[in-house]
Amino acid sequence: MFILKRQDVEISSIQHPKRDQQVPILYYQGLTFRLISVFKANQEEEARALWRELTDNRGKACVLLEEPERYSVWGKIRLEQLDSDTGSHSKTGILIQASLLLLQAVYIDIEELLGTRQASLFEKDIAEVLQQKQFPQVSSSETARNLLTTNPLQLAKLPAWQENHVILLLQELHRLGKGYFGNANFAKLVAGTLQDMPSGERSHFISWLNQSPLSKLWQ
């Protein structure tokens, strides 16, 4: 949406209504943006990739802020959204929800970039993985398809998985995605894919991801 310089914007921080922390806020022409991700000065390409992914592919209103010492990506919010920012899921529930968002993002990208035939093959592949690995509450291809098409942020009840199921799913998803796309670039936009999660839950998942065996796969 916008590529801006530091002199174009006003940046301050506000107190989070439910947690003892300050939240960085960017103001531009009456709009309010919240920090999504920060990149070093030598990571311009990665910063632009995340910004384009969010704006062009996911239709988000975002700012790419260019500064001499860093790049940062900010997503448009309403300040009242902070009131519901903590979410209400258990720690394992957060991992399940985030992994399903990543699964759906890969599925959508396959459909958009490679076509409906490849997307249908991916559906079958992921259904086989979930059934062969005996994931709880995935007893049929139809159940697996629901996980690909139903927004996990709106599910009344998440699948009864454990942390080991999340690790296994993300390992298999990375393997399949690399096979379909021919490279692992799809796995570099985790922060953008999870933008719709409450920030506290998103931070918990990314922190867990960085400390897990998956950190070298999903960046």
Phi and psi restraints in degrees (value plus and minus 20) as a CYANA .aco file:
   2 PHE   PHI    -155.0  -115.0
   2 PHE   PSI     117.9   157.9
   3 ILE   PHI    -133.6   -93.6
   3 ILE   PSI      96.6   136.6
   4 LEU   PHI    -148.0  -108.0
   4 LEU   PSI     138.2   178.2
   5 LYS   PHI    -120.7   -80.7
   5 LYS   PSI     145.9   185.9
   6 ARG   PHI     -79.1   -39.1
   6 ARG   PSI     -56.2   -16.2
   7 GLN   PHI     -91.7   -51.7
   7 GLN   PSI     -31.7     8.3
   8 ASP   PHI    -102.5   -62.5
   8 ASP   PSI     -36.5     3.5
   9 VAL   PHI    -149.5  -109.5
   9 VAL   PSI     146.5   186.5
  10 GLU   PHI    -136.2   -96.2
  10 GLU   PSI     110.9   150.9
  11 ILE   PHI    -141.1  -101.1
  11 ILE   PSI     111.2   151.2
  12 SER   PHI    -164.7  -124.7
  12 SER   PSI    -191.1  -151.1
  13 SER   PHI    -157.5  -117.5
  13 SER   PSI     130.7   170.7
  14 ILE   PHI    -145.8  -105.8
  14 ILE   PSI     137.1   177.1
  15 GLN   PHI     -95.2   -55.2
  15 GLN   PSI     107.2   147.2
  16 HIS   PHI     -84.7   -44.7
  16 HIS   PSI     113.9   153.9
  17 PRO   PHI     -86.3   -46.3
  17 PRO   PSI     -41.0    -1.0
  18 LYS   PHI    -141.1  -101.1
  18 LYS   PSI     -25.4    14.6
  19 ARG   PHI    -155.6  -115.6
  19 ARG   PSI     135.6   175.6
  20 ASP   PHI    -103.4   -63.4
  20 ASP   PSI      52.4    92.4
  21 GLN   PHI    -175.5  -135.5
  21 GLN   PSI     135.4   175.4
  22 GLN   PHI    -114.4   -74.4
  22 GLN   PSI     119.5   159.5
  23 VAL   PHI    -131.0   -91.0
  23 VAL   PSI      99.9   139.9
  24 PRO   PHI     -86.6   -46.6
  24 PRO   PSI     111.5   151.5
  25 ILE   PHI    -149.0  -109.0
  25 ILE   PSI     114.8   154.8
  26 LEU   PHI    -130.7   -90.7
  26 LEU   PSI     113.7   153.7
  27 TYR   PHI    -134.2   -94.2
  27 TYR   PSI     112.6   152.6
  28 TYR   PHI    -168.0  -128.0
  28 TYR   PSI      97.5   137.5
  29 GLN   PHI      29.1    69.1
  29 GLN   PSI      27.2    67.2
  30 GLY   PHI      60.0   100.0
  30 GLY   PSI     -20.4    19.6
  31 LEU   PHI    -121.7   -81.7
  31 LEU   PSI     134.4   174.4
  32 THR   PHI    -138.9   -98.9
  32 THR   PSI     113.3   153.3
  33 PHE   PHI    -150.0  -110.0
  33 PHE   PSI     127.5   167.5
  34 ARG   PHI    -136.3   -96.3
  34 ARG   PSI     123.2   163.2
  35 LEU   PHI     -83.2   -43.2
  35 LEU   PSI     109.9   149.9
  36 ILE   PHI    -124.1   -84.1
  36 ILE   PSI     -69.0   -29.0
  37 SER   PHI    -177.3  -137.3
  37 SER   PSI     129.3   169.3
  38 VAL   PHI    -140.0  -100.0
  38 VAL   PSI     119.9   159.9
  39 PHE   PHI    -146.5  -106.5
  39 PHE   PSI     131.1   171.1
  40 LYS   PHI     -92.5   -52.5
  40 LYS   PSI     147.6   187.6
  41 ALA   PHI     -80.0   -40.0
  41 ALA   PSI     -48.9    -8.9
  42 ASN   PHI    -111.7   -71.7
  42 ASN   PSI      -8.7    31.3
  43 GLN   PHI    -133.3   -93.3
  43 GLN   PSI      14.7    54.7
  44 GLU   PHI     -77.9   -37.9
  44 GLU   PSI     -61.9   -21.9
  45 GLU   PHI     -81.4   -41.4
  45 GLU   PSI     -63.7   -23.7
  46 GLU   PHI     -85.7   -45.7
  46 GLU   PSI     -60.2   -20.2
  47 ALA   PHI     -83.5   -43.5
  47 ALA   PSI     -64.8   -24.8
  48 ARG   PHI     -86.4   -46.4
  48 ARG   PSI     -54.8   -14.8
  49 ALA   PHI     -83.9   -43.9
  49 ALA   PSI     -64.1   -24.1
  50 LEU   PHI     -84.4   -44.4
  50 LEU   PSI     -64.3   -24.3
  51 TRP   PHI     -80.6   -40.6
  51 TRP   PSI     -64.8   -24.8
  52 ARG   PHI     -86.7   -46.7
  52 ARG   PSI     -59.0   -19.0
  53 GLU   PHI     -78.9   -38.9
  53 GLU   PSI     -64.8   -24.8
  54 LEU   PHI     -90.8   -50.8
  54 LEU   PSI     -62.3   -22.3
  55 THR   PHI    -101.2   -61.2
  55 THR   PSI     -70.3   -30.3
  56 ASP   PHI     -99.6   -59.6
  56 ASP   PSI     -63.8   -23.8
  57 ASN   PHI    -111.1   -71.1
  57 ASN   PSI     -49.6    -9.6
  58 ARG   PHI    -134.9   -94.9
  58 ARG   PSI     -18.8    21.2
  59 GLY   PHI      46.5    86.5
  59 GLY   PSI       5.3    45.3
  60 LYS   PHI    -107.3   -67.3
  60 LYS   PSI     130.3   170.3
  61 ALA   PHI    -108.8   -68.8
  61 ALA   PSI      91.2   131.2
  62 CYS   PHI    -156.5  -116.5
  62 CYS   PSI     136.2   176.2
  63 VAL   PHI    -134.2   -94.2
  63 VAL   PSI     113.7   153.7
  64 LEU   PHI    -123.8   -83.8
  64 LEU   PSI      93.2   133.2
  65 LEU   PHI    -119.0   -79.0
  65 LEU   PSI     101.3   141.3
  66 GLU   PHI    -120.4   -80.4
  66 GLU   PSI     100.2   140.2
  67 GLU   PHI    -147.3  -107.3
  67 GLU   PSI     137.8   177.8
  68 PRO   PHI     -77.2   -37.2
  68 PRO   PSI     -55.7   -15.7
  69 GLU   PHI    -122.4   -82.4
  69 GLU   PSI     -24.0    16.0
  70 ARG   PHI    -187.7  -147.7
  70 ARG   PSI     148.6   188.6
  71 TYR   PHI    -142.0  -102.0
  71 TYR   PSI     127.8   167.8
  72 SER   PHI    -163.6  -123.6
  72 SER   PSI     128.6   168.6
  73 VAL   PHI    -135.1   -95.1
  73 VAL   PSI     112.2   152.2
  74 TRP   PHI    -146.7  -106.7
  74 TRP   PSI     120.2   160.2
  75 GLY   PHI    -130.9   -90.9
  75 GLY   PSI     120.5   160.5
  76 LYS   PHI     -87.8   -47.8
  76 LYS   PSI     114.4   154.4
  77 ILE   PHI    -160.1  -120.1
  77 ILE   PSI     147.4   187.4
  78 ARG   PHI    -123.1   -83.1
  78 ARG   PSI     117.3   157.3
  79 LEU   PHI     -78.6   -38.6
  79 LEU   PSI     -49.5    -9.5
  80 GLU   PHI     -87.9   -47.9
  80 GLU   PSI     -36.0     4.0
  81 GLN   PHI     -83.7   -43.7
  81 GLN   PSI     -45.6    -5.6
  82 LEU   PHI     -81.8   -41.8
  82 LEU   PSI     -46.0    -6.0
  83 ASP   PHI     -81.9   -41.9
  83 ASP   PSI     -47.7    -7.7
  84 SER   PHI    -130.2   -90.2
  84 SER   PSI       5.4    45.4
  85 ASP   PHI    -100.6   -60.6
  85 ASP   PSI     -34.2     5.8
  86 THR   PHI    -105.3   -65.3
  86 THR   PSI     -42.0    -2.0
  87 GLY   PHI      52.3    92.3
  87 GLY   PSI    -199.3  -159.3
  88 SER   PHI    -160.7  -120.7
  88 SER   PSI      -0.8    39.2
  89 HIS   PHI    -112.9   -72.9
  89 HIS   PSI     135.4   175.4
  90 SER   PHI     -88.4   -48.4
  90 SER   PSI     148.6   188.6
  91 LYS   PHI     -80.9   -40.9
  91 LYS   PSI     -62.2   -22.2
  92 THR   PHI     -87.4   -47.4
  92 THR   PSI     -57.6   -17.6
  93 GLY   PHI     -80.1   -40.1
  93 GLY   PSI     -58.2   -18.2
  94 ILE   PHI     -82.6   -42.6
  94 ILE   PSI     -63.4   -23.4
  95 LEU   PHI     -83.4   -43.4
  95 LEU   PSI     -61.8   -21.8
  96 ILE   PHI     -83.5   -43.5
  96 ILE   PSI     -67.5   -27.5
  97 GLN   PHI     -81.4   -41.4
  97 GLN   PSI     -66.1   -26.1
  98 ALA   PHI     -85.0   -45.0
  98 ALA   PSI     -60.2   -20.2
  99 SER   PHI     -84.6   -44.6
  99 SER   PSI     -55.5   -15.5
 100 LEU   PHI     -89.1   -49.1
 100 LEU   PSI     -55.5   -15.5
 101 LEU   PHI     -83.9   -43.9
 101 LEU   PSI     -61.6   -21.6
 102 LEU   PHI     -85.3   -45.3
 102 LEU   PSI     -61.4   -21.4
 103 LEU   PHI     -77.9   -37.9
 103 LEU   PSI     -67.3   -27.3
 104 GLN   PHI     -87.1   -47.1
 104 GLN   PSI     -55.7   -15.7
 105 ALA   PHI     -84.0   -44.0
 105 ALA   PSI     -62.1   -22.1
 106 VAL   PHI     -84.5   -44.5
 106 VAL   PSI     -63.4   -23.4
 107 TYR   PHI     -80.2   -40.2
 107 TYR   PSI     -65.2   -25.2
 108 ILE   PHI     -84.4   -44.4
 108 ILE   PSI     -62.3   -22.3
 109 ASP   PHI     -85.3   -45.3
 109 ASP   PSI     -57.9   -17.9
 110 ILE   PHI     -82.5   -42.5
 110 ILE   PSI     -64.8   -24.8
 111 GLU   PHI     -83.8   -43.8
 111 GLU   PSI     -63.4   -23.4
 112 GLU   PHI     -93.6   -53.6
 112 GLU   PSI     -57.8   -17.8
 113 LEU   PHI    -113.9   -73.9
 113 LEU   PSI     -52.6   -12.6
 114 LEU   PHI    -131.0   -91.0
 114 LEU   PSI     -35.0     5.0
 115 GLY   PHI      85.6   125.6
 115 GLY   PSI     146.8   186.8
 116 THR   PHI     -88.7   -48.7
 116 THR   PSI     -50.7   -10.7
 117 ARG   PHI     -84.8   -44.8
 117 ARG   PSI     -64.9   -24.9
 118 GLN   PHI     -86.5   -46.5
 118 GLN   PSI     -55.5   -15.5
 119 ALA   PHI     -83.8   -43.8
 119 ALA   PSI     -58.7   -18.7
 120 SER   PHI     -86.0   -46.0
 120 SER   PSI     -58.8   -18.8
 121 LEU   PHI     -85.3   -45.3
 121 LEU   PSI     -58.9   -18.9
 122 PHE   PHI     -83.9   -43.9
 122 PHE   PSI     -60.4   -20.4
 123 GLU   PHI     -74.0   -34.0
 123 GLU   PSI     -68.0   -28.0
 124 LYS   PHI     -85.0   -45.0
 124 LYS   PSI     -61.8   -21.8
 125 ASP   PHI     -82.2   -42.2
 125 ASP   PSI     -65.7   -25.7
 126 ILE   PHI     -89.7   -49.7
 126 ILE   PSI     -55.2   -15.2
 127 ALA   PHI     -83.4   -43.4
 127 ALA   PSI     -61.2   -21.2
 128 GLU   PHI     -83.2   -43.2
 128 GLU   PSI     -62.8   -22.8
 129 VAL   PHI     -79.9   -39.9
 129 VAL   PSI     -69.8   -29.8
 130 LEU   PHI     -83.8   -43.8
 130 LEU   PSI     -56.3   -16.3
 131 GLN   PHI     -99.4   -59.4
 131 GLN   PSI     -62.3   -22.3
 132 GLN   PHI     -85.1   -45.1
 132 GLN   PSI     -56.3   -16.3
 133 LYS   PHI    -105.0   -65.0
 133 LYS   PSI     -17.8    22.2
 134 GLN   PHI      38.4    78.4
 134 GLN   PSI      29.8    69.8
 135 PHE   PHI     -87.0   -47.0
 135 PHE   PSI     111.6   151.6
 136 PRO   PHI     -77.4   -37.4
 136 PRO   PSI     121.4   161.4
 137 GLN   PHI      44.4    84.4
 137 GLN   PSI       5.3    45.3
 138 VAL   PHI    -147.8  -107.8
 138 VAL   PSI      61.2   101.2
 139 SER   PHI    -119.4   -79.4
 139 SER   PSI     -26.3    13.7
 140 SER   PHI    -171.1  -131.1
 140 SER   PSI     146.2   186.2
 141 SER   PHI     -83.2   -43.2
 141 SER   PSI     -53.7   -13.7
 142 GLU   PHI     -85.5   -45.5
 142 GLU   PSI     -60.0   -20.0
 143 THR   PHI     -82.2   -42.2
 143 THR   PSI     -62.6   -22.6
 144 ALA   PHI     -83.5   -43.5
 144 ALA   PSI     -60.7   -20.7
 145 ARG   PHI     -82.4   -42.4
 145 ARG   PSI     -57.1   -17.1
 146 ASN   PHI     -80.6   -40.6
 146 ASN   PSI     -54.5   -14.5
 147 LEU   PHI     -88.5   -48.5
 147 LEU   PSI     -44.8    -4.8
 148 LEU   PHI    -103.8   -63.8
 148 LEU   PSI     -41.5    -1.5
 149 THR   PHI    -137.7   -97.7
 149 THR   PSI     -34.1     5.9
 150 THR   PHI    -120.0   -80.0
 150 THR   PSI     105.1   145.1
 151 ASN   PHI     -79.1   -39.1
 151 ASN   PSI      97.0   137.0
 152 PRO   PHI     -85.4   -45.4
 152 PRO   PSI     -38.5     1.5
 153 LEU   PHI     -93.8   -53.8
 153 LEU   PSI     -33.5     6.5
 154 GLN   PHI    -134.1   -94.1
 154 GLN   PSI     -16.5    23.5
 155 LEU   PHI     -89.1   -49.1
 155 LEU   PSI     112.0   152.0
 156 ALA   PHI     -87.5   -47.5
 156 ALA   PSI     -52.5   -12.5
 157 LYS   PHI    -164.4  -124.4
 157 LYS   PSI     104.8   144.8
 158 LEU   PHI     -98.9   -58.9
 158 LEU   PSI     136.9   176.9
 159 PRO   PHI     -77.7   -37.7
 159 PRO   PSI     127.4   167.4
 160 ALA   PHI    -103.2   -63.2
 160 ALA   PSI      46.7    86.7
 161 TRP   PHI    -119.0   -79.0
 161 TRP   PSI     143.7   183.7
 162 GLN   PHI    -130.7   -90.7
 162 GLN   PSI     155.2   195.2
 163 GLU   PHI     -77.8   -37.8
 163 GLU   PSI     -57.1   -17.1
 164 ASN   PHI     -84.5   -44.5
 164 ASN   PSI     -50.5   -10.5
 165 HIS   PHI     -88.3   -48.3
 165 HIS   PSI     -59.5   -19.5
 166 VAL   PHI     -83.4   -43.4
 166 VAL   PSI     -64.7   -24.7
 167 ILE   PHI     -81.6   -41.6
 167 ILE   PSI     -64.4   -24.4
 168 LEU   PHI     -84.3   -44.3
 168 LEU   PSI     -63.1   -23.1
 169 LEU   PHI     -80.2   -40.2
 169 LEU   PSI     -66.7   -26.7
 170 LEU   PHI     -90.3   -50.3
 170 LEU   PSI     -50.9   -10.9
 171 GLN   PHI     -85.5   -45.5
 171 GLN   PSI     -67.0   -27.0
 172 GLU   PHI     -88.9   -48.9
 172 GLU   PSI     -56.8   -16.8
 173 LEU   PHI     -83.9   -43.9
 173 LEU   PSI     -61.2   -21.2
 174 HIS   PHI     -84.2   -44.2
 174 HIS   PSI     -62.3   -22.3
 175 ARG   PHI     -81.0   -41.0
 175 ARG   PSI     -67.3   -27.3
 176 LEU   PHI     -85.8   -45.8
 176 LEU   PSI     -65.5   -25.5
 177 GLY   PHI     -79.6   -39.6
 177 GLY   PSI     -61.6   -21.6
 178 LYS   PHI     -83.6   -43.6
 178 LYS   PSI     -55.7   -15.7
 179 GLY   PHI     -87.6   -47.6
 179 GLY   PSI     -60.7   -20.7
 180 TYR   PHI     -93.7   -53.7
 180 TYR   PSI     -62.8   -22.8
 181 PHE   PHI    -109.7   -69.7
 181 PHE   PSI     -38.4     1.6
 182 GLY   PHI      65.0   105.0
 182 GLY   PSI     -22.8    17.2
 183 ASN   PHI    -177.9  -137.9
 183 ASN   PSI     159.8   199.8
 184 ALA   PHI    -128.5   -88.5
 184 ALA   PSI      -2.3    37.7
 185 ASN   PHI     -81.6   -41.6
 185 ASN   PSI     -48.2    -8.2
 186 PHE   PHI     -80.8   -40.8
 186 PHE   PSI     -40.5    -0.5
 187 ALA   PHI    -110.9   -70.9
 187 ALA   PSI     -13.4    26.6
 188 LYS   PHI    -118.0   -78.0
 188 LYS   PSI     -15.1    24.9
 189 LEU   PHI    -141.0  -101.0
 189 LEU   PSI      19.6    59.6
 190 VAL   PHI     -79.4   -39.4
 190 VAL   PSI     -67.6   -27.6
 191 ALA   PHI     -78.7   -38.7
 191 ALA   PSI     -61.1   -21.1
 192 GLY   PHI     -89.5   -49.5
 192 GLY   PSI     -59.2   -19.2
 193 THR   PHI     -81.4   -41.4
 193 THR   PSI     -52.6   -12.6
 194 LEU   PHI    -116.8   -76.8
 194 LEU   PSI      -4.3    35.7
 195 GLN   PHI     -79.6   -39.6
 195 GLN   PSI     -51.0   -11.0
 196 ASP   PHI     -97.8   -57.8
 196 ASP   PSI     -30.2     9.8
 197 MET   PHI     -92.3   -52.3
 197 MET   PSI     130.7   170.7
 198 PRO   PHI     -74.5   -34.5
 198 PRO   PSI     119.6   159.6
 199 SER   PHI     -80.7   -40.7
 199 SER   PSI     -55.2   -15.2
 200 GLY   PHI     -83.9   -43.9
 200 GLY   PSI     -60.0   -20.0
 201 GLU   PHI     -91.1   -51.1
 201 GLU   PSI     -60.5   -20.5
 202 ARG   PHI     -81.2   -41.2
 202 ARG   PSI     -63.9   -23.9
 203 SER   PHI     -83.2   -43.2
 203 SER   PSI     -59.5   -19.5
 204 HIS   PHI     -81.6   -41.6
 204 HIS   PSI     -65.0   -25.0
 205 PHE   PHI     -85.1   -45.1
 205 PHE   PSI     -66.0   -26.0
 206 ILE   PHI     -83.9   -43.9
 206 ILE   PSI     -58.8   -18.8
 207 SER   PHI     -82.9   -42.9
 207 SER   PSI     -65.2   -25.2
 208 TRP   PHI     -81.4   -41.4
 208 TRP   PSI     -63.6   -23.6
 209 LEU   PHI     -80.4   -40.4
 209 LEU   PSI     -63.1   -23.1
 210 ASN   PHI     -87.2   -47.2
 210 ASN   PSI     -42.9    -2.9
 211 GLN   PHI    -120.0   -80.0
 211 GLN   PSI     -20.2    19.8
 212 SER   PHI    -115.6   -75.6
 212 SER   PSI     151.9   191.9
 213 PRO   PHI     -85.0   -45.0
 213 PRO   PSI     -30.9     9.1
 214 LEU   PHI    -106.0   -66.0
 214 LEU   PSI     -25.4    14.6
 215 SER   PHI     -80.7   -40.7
 215 SER   PSI     -48.9    -8.9
 216 LYS   PHI    -101.7   -61.7
 216 LYS   PSI     -34.8     5.2
 217 LEU   PHI    -112.3   -72.3
 217 LEU   PSI     -68.6   -28.6
 218 TRP   PHI    -128.9   -88.9
 218 TRP   PSI     101.6   141.6
